[in-house]
Each structure stands twice: as C-alpha cells, then as structure tokens.
Amino acid sequence: MNRLTNASLRPVGLCVVATWLTVLLRPDLVVSLQAQQPQELFLSILDPSGVPVTDLRQDEVTVLEDGMKRETLKLEPINWPVKLVVLVDNGAFASNALVQLRNGLRAFFEAIPEGIEMSLVTLNPQPRAGVRPTTERQKLIQGIDLVTPDSGGARFAEGLLEAVNRFDKDKSNSFPVIMVVGTDGAESSTFRERDVERLSKKITEHAVTVHVLMLSLGGDRTSATSGALQVQLGLALTEQTGGKYESIVAATRLQALLPEFGQRIAKSHLRQSHQYRITYQRPAGAGVPSQGISATTSREGLAGMLSLDGRVPEP
C-alpha cells in the first residue's frame, strides 16, 4: 500500500520525553506537502515502562506546523504487522562457513516474535524461495537446513527487487522489512541505473526497511571490483530507510550479529504495530513547514516518535 502521496523519504523525527509530550518531525524530513489537503502522520507512543500507549484520544493530540495549530480530523489506532523477507547469499563461501551461517539464521528467527510473516530466499545462482511466506517460525527454522552452498554468483540486486515487487502486489497494510545476509563476492545481477531508481522508488512507496549484514570475502573475491554493487546498494538503502548496515570480515561473526538484527526488528515491530495515524487539515496557502511538524499530547511521562510513513527503526 502506498502511504507516501505527499511526503518525504526519511522516516523518523526527534523523540522527546517531557511532562507535555512533544514530538518533532524535522524540516529536512518534510519534502513536499500540499496546501488545503488532508495530511497523514504516524505517532508511536510508549509509557514510562516502555509499553505502547493504546488508549489515546483525538482530543488529547494537537498537530502544529511551524508552531501553528492545525485541525485534527481523525486519530486512528493501527495494528499493522511486520512482514519480513530474509535474503541470503549462499555462495561458495558457505562451504567453509555453513555451520556459522545456519546457526546465525536460527538465532535470528528465534529472536523474531511469533506470528510475524517471514520468508527465506537464497540468492545463488538466482533468487529462490527456500521457505515461502509463513507465520510459523518452526517452518523457517527447519528450512534453514535447505540453505546449501552454490558456486554461482549471487543475484543480490535481483533478490531485492523481487522482494519489493512482492510487497508491491500485496494490497494489505503492513510494515515490510528486508534482511540481507550478503557478501562482496561476484554479483550476477543485470542491473541498470533505471532499475536502481525503480527499486528505491518502490522501497519508499511501501515504507520498506532494509537491513544488511555484509561479509567481506577479502582474498576469496573473484576480482578487485567484486561486491561494488552490493556494498553501494546496501549502504544506500539502509541509509534511505533507517535500517542498519554492518560489515564483517569473519564468518564467525554471523552467529553473534544475526540475532542482534533479529532483536532490532522485534523492537521495531513492537512500536510499529501499535501506532496512531493522525489525519489533519492543511490550510489554503500553507507552504512546506520551515521549522518542521510537531504533535503534542498532555499525557505525562511519555516517549514518542513521529513519522510520515510509520517506520520506526531502532537506533
């Protein structure tokens, strides 16, 4: 579902804790807004114990642009699920690191809360579903044994595009997440500049969060230029979506870092799946706010985050 008809690319604003909660969406995160048009914002609020607030009322929330109050038309609680796709480079490196890779993936999936839709896709010699979308975590864990080494070049970029295309076909409300376990080895994707632009656009439209754990193969790479596309895309997309990019040089680190990524996604899921969508009215002649957009509530001791697309990446 496209949630960014009038909004920016970057997902989150500043989080502040105060007696009166004020959350600010910085001006650099607001690219274009239409005057005299209803505008949507997403508000994530936690109580002092870190539990999402679920009983906020419309009369308790005020939206301001450059300090000017706007009319709040609607405040809706949303409970959209995370949908997770895991892409795995199962190239020749896996021959010597299969145990670490499989153990890391098991720990990753064990960190994801029950009930989240997940799938597992290998990238060598082409994107191939090892486990199709399922909410049964045990099926994912069992499917890890199907991850086997392949000597062909990975299709990192094509795997990303296929995952995003699947989200494009899904008309239900969700927060899509892509987790990539990649390497800077040989890349077999045929990817042009227009494909990169299309990928970036679709990721923005569907508020996808991308995380990347990149293993550097060092002397095992086939050429000095191997991995350039994967690294560039990985860095660009994690920066664009507020995801995390981690580069490692030892496969033994997979077992330690993959569960950390799982925990990160689990924390984001807790906040993203319990938010409020605010619809407010912009007046005639209103331009892009130069000081940002803020939302306030009189509830005490809360922590909040405001966004244009609902993404709440963990810091």
C-alpha positions as CSV (number, residue, x, y, z in Angstrom):
1,M,0.0,0.0,0.0
2,N,1.4,3.4,-1.0
3,R,1.5,5.7,2.1
4,L,3.7,8.5,0.7
5,T,1.5,10.5,-1.6
6,N,2.7,13.9,-0.3
7,A,5.5,13.0,2.0
8,S,9.3,12.6,2.3
9,L,11.7,9.8,2.0
10,R,13.1,9.7,5.6
11,P,11.0,8.0,8.2
12,V,11.6,9.4,11.7
13,G,11.6,12.6,13.7
14,L,13.0,13.5,17.1
15,C,11.9,11.8,20.2
16,V,11.5,13.9,23.4
17,V,10.3,12.9,26.9
18,A,8.6,15.7,28.9
19,T,5.6,16.4,31.1
20,W,3.8,17.5,28.0
21,L,5.0,15.2,25.2
22,T,6.1,17.0,22.0
23,V,7.4,15.0,19.1
24,L,9.0,16.9,16.2
25,L,9.3,15.9,12.5
26,R,12.4,17.8,11.4
27,P,12.0,20.2,8.4
28,D,14.6,18.3,6.4
29,L,12.4,15.2,6.6
30,V,9.5,17.1,5.0
31,V,10.0,17.3,1.3
32,S,6.6,18.4,-0.1
33,L,3.1,18.9,1.3
34,Q,0.0,20.1,-0.5
35,A,-2.0,23.1,0.9
36,Q,-5.7,22.5,1.6
37,Q,-5.1,18.8,1.6
38,P,-5.5,16.3,4.5
39,Q,-2.1,15.1,5.6
40,E,-1.3,11.9,7.4
41,L,1.2,11.4,10.2
42,F,2.1,8.3,12.3
43,L,2.6,8.6,16.0
44,S,4.3,5.9,18.1
45,I,4.0,6.5,21.9
46,L,5.4,4.5,24.8
47,D,4.5,4.8,28.5
48,P,7.3,5.1,31.2
49,S,7.7,1.3,31.3
50,G,8.2,1.1,27.5
51,V,4.8,-0.3,26.7
52,P,2.8,1.2,23.7
53,V,0.0,3.5,24.7
54,T,-3.2,2.2,23.3
55,D,-6.0,4.5,24.7
56,L,-5.0,7.9,23.3
57,R,-8.0,10.1,22.3
58,Q,-8.3,12.6,19.4
59,D,-8.9,15.5,21.8
60,E,-5.5,14.7,23.5
61,V,-3.4,15.3,20.4
62,T,-2.6,18.6,18.7
63,V,-0.6,18.9,15.4
64,L,1.4,22.0,14.7
65,E,3.3,23.3,11.6
66,D,5.9,25.9,12.5
67,G,4.2,26.2,15.8
68,M,0.8,26.9,14.2
69,K,-2.1,24.6,15.3
70,R,-3.8,22.5,12.6
71,E,-7.2,20.9,12.7
72,T,-7.0,17.2,13.6
73,L,-9.6,15.4,11.5
74,K,-9.0,11.8,12.8
75,L,-6.9,9.8,15.2
76,E,-6.9,6.0,14.4
77,P,-5.1,3.2,16.2
78,I,-3.3,1.0,13.7
79,N,-2.1,-2.6,14.3
80,W,-0.3,-3.3,11.0
81,P,2.0,-6.3,11.1
82,V,5.7,-6.5,10.1
83,K,6.3,-8.7,7.0
84,L,9.8,-10.0,6.8
85,V,11.9,-11.3,3.9
86,V,15.3,-12.7,4.5
87,L,17.7,-12.8,1.6
88,V,20.8,-15.0,2.0
89,D,23.9,-15.2,-0.2
90,N,24.6,-18.9,-0.3
91,G,27.7,-18.6,-2.5
92,A,30.9,-20.7,-2.3
93,F,32.0,-19.0,0.9
94,A,29.2,-21.1,2.7
95,S,31.2,-24.2,2.1
96,N,33.5,-23.2,4.9
97,A,31.0,-21.2,6.9
98,L,27.8,-23.3,6.7
99,V,27.6,-24.0,10.4
100,Q,28.0,-20.4,11.4
101,L,25.5,-19.2,8.7
102,R,22.9,-21.7,9.7
103,N,23.4,-21.2,13.5
104,G,23.2,-17.4,12.9
105,L,19.9,-17.7,10.9
106,R,18.4,-20.0,13.6
107,A,19.2,-17.5,16.3
108,F,17.9,-14.6,14.1
109,F,14.5,-16.3,13.6
110,E,14.2,-17.2,17.2
111,A,14.5,-13.5,18.1
112,I,11.6,-12.6,15.9
113,P,8.2,-12.6,17.7
114,E,5.7,-15.4,17.0
115,G,3.0,-14.5,14.4
116,I,5.1,-12.4,12.1
117,E,5.0,-13.4,8.4
118,M,8.5,-14.4,7.3
119,S,10.2,-16.0,4.3
120,L,13.7,-17.2,3.4
121,V,15.2,-16.6,0.0
122,T,18.6,-17.8,-1.2
123,L,20.4,-15.7,-3.9
124,N,22.7,-18.2,-5.7
125,P,22.5,-19.0,-8.6
126,Q,19.3,-16.9,-8.7
127,P,16.7,-15.8,-6.1
128,R,14.9,-18.9,-4.9
129,A,12.4,-19.3,-2.1
130,G,13.8,-21.7,0.5
131,V,10.7,-21.1,2.7
132,R,7.7,-19.3,1.4
133,P,5.9,-16.7,3.5
134,T,4.6,-18.2,6.7
135,T,3.8,-17.2,10.2
136,E,5.0,-20.5,11.6
137,R,8.5,-19.8,12.9
138,Q,9.4,-23.5,13.2
139,K,9.0,-23.9,9.4
140,L,11.6,-21.2,8.9
141,I,14.0,-22.8,11.3
142,Q,13.6,-26.2,9.6
143,G,14.0,-24.6,6.2
144,I,17.5,-23.3,7.2
145,D,18.8,-26.8,6.5
146,L,17.9,-26.2,2.9
147,V,20.5,-23.4,2.6
148,T,23.4,-25.0,0.8
149,P,26.5,-23.6,-0.9
150,D,26.3,-22.8,-4.7
151,S,29.3,-21.8,-6.7
152,G,27.4,-19.4,-9.0
153,G,27.4,-15.7,-8.5
154,A,24.8,-14.2,-6.2
155,R,21.9,-12.1,-7.5
156,F,21.8,-9.6,-4.7
157,A,20.1,-6.8,-6.6
158,E,17.6,-9.0,-8.3
159,G,16.7,-10.5,-4.9
160,L,16.0,-7.1,-3.5
161,L,13.8,-6.2,-6.5
162,E,11.9,-9.4,-6.4
163,A,11.2,-8.9,-2.6
164,V,10.0,-5.4,-3.2
165,N,7.8,-6.5,-6.2
166,R,6.1,-9.0,-3.8
167,F,5.3,-6.1,-1.4
168,D,4.0,-4.1,-4.4
169,K,1.5,-6.9,-5.1
170,D,0.4,-7.2,-1.5
171,K,-2.5,-4.7,-1.0
172,S,-2.8,-5.3,2.7
173,N,-1.5,-2.8,5.3
174,S,1.9,-3.8,6.7
175,F,5.4,-2.7,7.5
176,P,7.7,-4.6,5.1
177,V,11.3,-5.4,6.3
178,I,14.1,-6.9,4.2
179,M,17.0,-8.5,6.0
180,V,20.0,-9.2,3.7
181,V,22.9,-11.6,4.6
182,G,25.2,-10.8,1.8
183,T,28.8,-10.9,0.7
184,D,31.0,-8.7,-1.6
185,G,31.7,-11.7,-3.9
186,A,30.8,-11.9,-7.5
187,E,27.4,-10.4,-8.4
188,S,25.4,-11.9,-11.3
189,S,22.5,-9.5,-11.5
190,T,22.0,-7.5,-14.7
191,F,21.1,-4.2,-13.1
192,R,20.9,-0.8,-14.8
193,E,20.6,2.7,-13.3
194,R,16.8,2.7,-14.0
195,D,16.5,-0.5,-12.1
196,V,18.2,1.1,-9.1
197,E,15.8,4.1,-9.3
198,R,12.8,1.8,-9.6
199,L,14.0,-0.2,-6.6
200,S,14.5,3.0,-4.5
201,K,11.1,4.3,-5.5
202,K,9.2,1.1,-4.6
203,I,11.0,0.9,-1.3
204,T,9.9,4.5,-0.5
205,E,6.3,3.9,-1.6
206,H,5.9,0.9,0.6
207,A,7.9,2.2,3.6
208,V,10.2,-0.8,3.4
209,T,13.0,-1.0,6.0
210,V,16.2,-2.6,4.8
211,H,18.9,-4.1,7.0
212,V,22.2,-5.5,5.6
213,L,24.9,-7.7,7.2
214,M,27.7,-7.8,4.6
215,L,30.6,-10.3,4.8
216,S,33.8,-9.2,3.1
217,L,35.5,-12.1,1.4
218,G,38.9,-10.4,1.1
219,G,41.2,-12.6,-0.9
220,D,38.4,-15.0,-1.8
221,R,36.8,-12.5,-4.1
222,T,37.0,-13.2,-7.8
223,S,38.2,-9.7,-8.7
224,A,39.1,-6.3,-7.2
225,T,35.7,-4.9,-8.3
226,S,33.6,-7.8,-6.9
227,G,31.0,-6.6,-4.5
228,A,30.9,-3.0,-5.5
229,L,27.2,-3.1,-6.4
230,Q,26.2,-5.0,-3.2
231,V,28.0,-2.6,-1.0
232,Q,26.8,0.5,-2.7
233,L,23.2,-0.6,-2.8
234,G,23.3,-1.9,0.8
235,L,24.7,1.4,2.1
236,A,22.3,3.5,0.1
237,L,19.2,1.5,1.0
238,T,19.9,1.2,4.7
239,E,20.6,5.0,4.8
240,Q,17.4,5.7,2.9
241,T,15.2,3.5,5.1
242,G,16.7,4.0,8.5
243,G,18.0,0.4,8.6
244,K,21.3,-0.9,9.9
245,Y,24.3,-1.8,7.7
246,E,27.1,-3.9,9.3
247,S,30.2,-5.1,7.5
248,I,32.3,-8.0,8.8
249,V,35.4,-9.8,7.7
250,A,35.0,-13.1,9.6
251,A,32.1,-15.5,9.1
252,T,32.3,-16.5,12.7
253,R,30.6,-13.1,13.5
254,L,27.4,-14.3,11.8
255,Q,26.4,-16.2,14.8
256,A,26.7,-13.2,17.1
257,L,25.3,-10.5,14.9
258,L,22.3,-12.1,13.2
259,P,20.4,-12.5,16.5
260,E,21.1,-8.8,17.2
261,F,19.5,-7.9,13.9
262,G,16.5,-10.1,14.9
263,Q,16.2,-8.3,18.3
264,R,16.3,-4.9,16.5
265,I,13.5,-6.0,14.1
266,A,11.5,-7.3,17.1
267,K,11.8,-3.9,18.9
268,S,10.7,-2.0,15.8
269,H,7.8,-4.4,15.4
270,L,6.5,-3.7,19.0
271,R,6.4,0.1,18.2
272,Q,5.3,0.0,14.6
273,S,2.4,-2.4,15.2
274,H,0.9,-0.2,17.9
275,Q,0.7,3.4,16.5
276,Y,-1.8,6.1,15.7
277,R,-2.4,7.5,12.3
278,I,-3.2,11.2,12.6
279,T,-5.1,12.9,9.7
280,Y,-5.0,16.7,9.9
281,Q,-6.1,19.6,7.6
282,R,-3.6,21.9,6.0
283,P,-5.0,25.5,5.3
284,A,-5.0,27.2,1.9
285,G,-1.7,28.8,1.0
286,A,0.3,26.8,3.5
287,G,3.8,26.0,2.3
288,V,6.4,23.5,3.4
289,P,7.0,24.0,7.2
290,S,10.4,25.5,7.6
291,Q,10.6,24.5,11.3
292,G,9.1,21.1,11.0
293,I,5.8,19.4,12.1
294,S,5.1,18.5,15.7
295,A,2.5,16.7,17.7
296,T,1.8,17.3,21.3
297,T,-0.2,15.5,24.0
298,S,-0.9,16.4,27.6
299,R,-0.2,12.9,28.9
300,E,2.7,12.8,31.3
301,G,5.9,10.8,31.2
302,L,5.5,9.5,27.6
303,A,8.1,9.0,24.9
304,G,7.1,9.4,21.3
305,M,8.2,9.3,17.7
306,L,6.5,11.0,14.7
307,S,6.9,9.9,11.1
308,L,5.3,10.3,7.7
309,D,5.2,6.6,6.8
310,G,5.0,4.7,10.1
311,R,8.6,3.3,10.1
312,V,10.2,3.2,13.5
313,P,13.7,1.9,13.1
314,E,15.6,1.1,16.3
315,P,18.7,3.4,16.8
